[in-house]
């Protein structure tokens, strides 16, 4: 097997992981947009969606930090290491941002409607910031993988 050829299994795994991540992020976004007057039930559903996303991200980041396609990209093209190092260094901050959104909404889920509405608005704003940073992170990660494998995954604009 030539090192110059991308492994379709690895690239398929990358695409599947990013598709799952995108779907979970969309689920949170949809839950936030679904109601103008959130109820405790809405908040519980949103929190569950955010917690699933958080757990998926933790697993995703753990896999990246343990090696895999980013490490392989650097092995193929060592000049990618500074970019990979920056990408990996962002993981704790991204998890922390999502944790903060969850922590801000969790107590409000059992509070009066006015408090819940304010917390929902804050959660939406916090999630928007997280989503923008996470999307930028994923774009840069995809760019490294595409450069490392010399393969267009159709993920970078």
Secondary structure by P-SEA (a helix, b strand, c coil): cccccccaaaaaaaaaaaaaaaaaaaaaaaaaaccccccaaaaaaaaaaaaaaaaaaaaaaaaaaaccaaaaaaaacccaaaaaaaaaaaaaaaaaaaaaaaaaccccccccaaaaaaaaaaaaaaaaaaaaaaaaaaaaaaaaaaaaacccccccc
